[in-house]
Amino acid sequence: MVLIYIDQDNQEIKKASLEAISYGSALAKQLGTSAEGLVLGTVHDDLTTLGKYGASKVHQINNASLNHFDARTNSNVIAEAAKKLGATVLIFAHNINGKAVAPAVSVKLNAGIVTGACQLPNTDTGFVVTKTVFSGKAFASIQIETPIKVISINQNSFGEVVGDGVAVIENLAIDVPTSTLKITSVNKIEGEIPLTEASLVVSGGRGLKGPENWGILLDLAKALGASTACSRPVSDSDWRPHHEHVGQTGIQIAPNLYIAIGISGAIQHLAGVNRSKTIVVINKDPEAPFFKAADYGVIGDAFDVVPALTASILKAKHGA
Ligand SMILES: Cc1cc2nc3c(=O)[nH]c(=O)nc-3n(C[C@H](O)[C@H](O)[C@H](O)COP(=O)(O)OP(=O)(O)OC[C@H]3O[C@@H](n4cnc5c(N)ncnc54)[C@H](O)[C@@H]3O)c2cc1C
């Protein structure tokens, strides 16, 4: 059985888990077995809807102490659940929580692991998983030979496959160890889609000259319903908050659309954004390296191009 870890935040299922279920379900079909989900804690979402993504069953450990993510507790509980259910393959989203628990689970189950997979495994003659390496510049194919296998999949590498199934919900009784973590407060940024979950991102670099000019970028993001990001020097200079910094040393994202405004496209920046499905670059320097990674490029001054783009989007949306 293929068991997919369904990650939750604030009792809501994370979008990345829907892709993980789709991937796990396709793999289960390939292996002639079932795809089943595992939810830790109580959630507000209707878990039967996870059947749409291919999960025939969802096992829920209905214990509210699991609502706050704790890598140590969660990895223990997931490993115990996998043993109890007889899972042979475990799938995680390669997001911040998946990165924290998948390796620990693989140790507990003595399972081979591939993190950051980008394709379904090739199971013709073994179990070979392909992943991206060198910040997405190359691929490595790795054979897993242990009876139990663990895979975390890169965001946006497989996509969500939506059908019309309905999952059966089953309560799973697992002893939950007492957490050694005590959460005293949670400070969340309200009103914004977290960058790692965003499908549209508008990002700015030093080409915008200063924080006082960010209005044109924010207007574009608002018109599109996009989240905002920035290059490292921008957050280092306190033009924008640090949680917007993307790149090798910042957040790594893979939205459907990434619009880069006044960003040169240094390799350290690209390392965090080059898995985006479509990249649009706006830069006044035709030699800017970012154009090599772009699907669409506009050579022009951001202060002319961005307001014109925003106006066209608003016109297309509202006909005004
Ligand atoms: C170890 C290490 C880790 C790093 N990690 C990261 C990271 O995680 N993320 C990251 O972003 N960087 C990172 N960097 C820094 C990286 O190397 C670059 O210095 C940085 O990405 C450059 O930021 P920028 O493109 O905003 O600025 P610049 O390189 O100054 O580029 C500004 C761009 O704006 C264009 N421009 C100027 N005016 C306009 C205008 N009016 N209209 C349109 N375009 C205009 C210019 O042509 C230029 O291409 C790292 C560096 C190191 C050494």
The ligand as an SDF file (V2000), in Angstrom:
LIG
                    3D

 53 58  0  0  0  0  0  0  0  0999 V2000
   26.2380   32.5220   -0.8080 C   0  0  0  0  0  0  0  0  0  0  0  0
   25.2720   33.4520   -1.4800 C   0  0  0  0  0  0  0  0  0  0  0  0
   23.9170   33.2150   -1.3490 C   0  0  0  0  0  0  0  0  0  0  0  0
   22.9920   34.0670   -1.9490 C   0  0  0  0  0  0  0  0  0  0  0  0
   21.6500   33.7860   -1.8280 N   0  0  0  0  0  0  0  0  0  0  0  0
   20.7610   34.5480   -2.5000 C   0  0  0  0  0  0  0  0  0  0  0  0
   19.3710   34.2480   -2.4520 C   0  0  0  0  0  0  0  0  0  0  0  0
   18.9180   33.3260   -1.7650 O   0  0  0  0  0  0  0  0  0  0  0  0
   18.5280   35.0530   -3.1570 N   0  0  0  0  0  0  0  0  0  0  0  0
   18.9610   36.1090   -3.9130 C   0  0  0  0  0  0  0  0  0  0  0  0
   18.1230   36.7880   -4.5310 O   0  0  0  0  0  0  0  0  0  0  0  0
   20.2690   36.4150   -3.9610 N   0  0  0  0  0  0  0  0  0  0  0  0
   21.1760   35.6750   -3.2640 C   0  0  0  0  0  0  0  0  0  0  0  0
   22.4940   36.0070   -3.3220 N   0  0  0  0  0  0  0  0  0  0  0  0
   22.8770   37.2690   -3.9660 C   0  0  0  0  0  0  0  0  0  0  0  0
   22.9780   37.1290   -5.4810 C   0  0  0  0  0  0  0  0  0  0  0  0
   24.2650   36.6720   -5.8330 O   0  0  0  0  0  0  0  0  0  0  0  0
   22.7310   38.4840   -6.1700 C   0  0  0  0  0  0  0  0  0  0  0  0
   23.6560   39.4170   -5.6640 O   0  0  0  0  0  0  0  0  0  0  0  0
   21.3220   39.0230   -5.9600 C   0  0  0  0  0  0  0  0  0  0  0  0
   20.3630   38.0470   -6.3130 O   0  0  0  0  0  0  0  0  0  0  0  0
   21.1220   40.2570   -6.8150 C   0  0  0  0  0  0  0  0  0  0  0  0
   19.8960   40.8510   -6.4940 O   0  0  0  0  0  0  0  0  0  0  0  0
   19.1270   41.7500   -7.5950 P   0  0  0  0  0  0  0  0  0  0  0  0
   18.9910   40.9630   -8.8290 O   0  0  0  0  0  0  0  0  0  0  0  0
   17.9060   42.2420   -6.8990 O   0  0  0  0  0  0  0  0  0  0  0  0
   20.1000   42.9800   -7.7580 O   0  0  0  0  0  0  0  0  0  0  0  0
   21.1060   43.3710   -8.9130 P   0  0  0  0  0  0  0  0  0  0  0  0
   22.0700   42.2900   -9.1980 O   0  0  0  0  0  0  0  0  0  0  0  0
   21.6410   44.7070   -8.5510 O   0  0  0  0  0  0  0  0  0  0  0  0
   20.2010   43.4870  -10.2280 O   0  0  0  0  0  0  0  0  0  0  0  0
   19.2660   44.4830  -10.4250 C   0  0  0  0  0  0  0  0  0  0  0  0
   18.6750   44.2720  -11.8110 C   0  0  0  0  0  0  0  0  0  0  0  0
   17.6820   45.2540  -12.0310 O   0  0  0  0  0  0  0  0  0  0  0  0
   17.7920   45.7130  -13.3680 C   0  0  0  0  0  0  0  0  0  0  0  0
   17.2340   47.0710  -13.3770 N   0  0  0  0  0  0  0  0  0  0  0  0
   17.7720   48.2210  -12.8880 C   0  0  0  0  0  0  0  0  0  0  0  0
   16.9370   49.2500  -13.0550 N   0  0  0  0  0  0  0  0  0  0  0  0
   15.8420   48.7530  -13.6840 C   0  0  0  0  0  0  0  0  0  0  0  0
   14.6430   49.3320  -14.1250 C   0  0  0  0  0  0  0  0  0  0  0  0
   14.3520   50.6190  -13.9330 N   0  0  0  0  0  0  0  0  0  0  0  0
   13.7390   48.5190  -14.7400 N   0  0  0  0  0  0  0  0  0  0  0  0
   13.9830   47.2030  -14.9310 C   0  0  0  0  0  0  0  0  0  0  0  0
   15.1130   46.6100  -14.5370 N   0  0  0  0  0  0  0  0  0  0  0  0
   16.0230   47.3680  -13.9060 C   0  0  0  0  0  0  0  0  0  0  0  0
   19.2550   45.6620  -13.6800 C   0  0  0  0  0  0  0  0  0  0  0  0
   19.4500   45.5720  -15.0930 O   0  0  0  0  0  0  0  0  0  0  0  0
   19.6880   44.4180  -12.9490 C   0  0  0  0  0  0  0  0  0  0  0  0
   19.6080   43.2710  -13.7900 O   0  0  0  0  0  0  0  0  0  0  0  0
   23.4350   35.1760   -2.7040 C   0  0  0  0  0  0  0  0  0  0  0  0
   24.8040   35.3990   -2.8340 C   0  0  0  0  0  0  0  0  0  0  0  0
   25.6970   34.5580   -2.2420 C   0  0  0  0  0  0  0  0  0  0  0  0
   27.1750   34.8300   -2.4030 C   0  0  0  0  0  0  0  0  0  0  0  0
  1  2  1  0
  2  3  1  0
  2 52  2  0
  3  4  2  0
  4  5  1  0
  4 50  1  0
  5  6  2  0
  6  7  1  0
  6 13  1  0
  7  8  2  0
  7  9  1  0
  9 10  1  0
 10 11  2  0
 10 12  1  0
 12 13  2  0
 13 14  1  0
 14 15  1  0
 14 50  1  0
 15 16  1  0
 16 17  1  0
 16 18  1  0
 18 19  1  0
 18 20  1  0
 20 21  1  0
 20 22  1  0
 22 23  1  0
 23 24  1  0
 24 25  2  0
 24 26  1  0
 24 27  1  0
 27 28  1  0
 28 29  2  0
 28 30  1  0
 28 31  1  0
 31 32  1  0
 32 33  1  0
 33 34  1  0
 33 48  1  0
 34 35  1  0
 35 36  1  0
 35 46  1  0
 36 37  1  0
 36 45  1  0
 37 38  2  0
 38 39  1  0
 39 40  1  0
 39 45  2  0
 40 41  1  0
 40 42  2  0
 42 43  1  0
 43 44  2  0
 44 45  1  0
 46 47  1  0
 46 48  1  0
 48 49  1  0
 50 51  2  0
 51 52  1  0
 52 53  1  0
M  END
$$$$
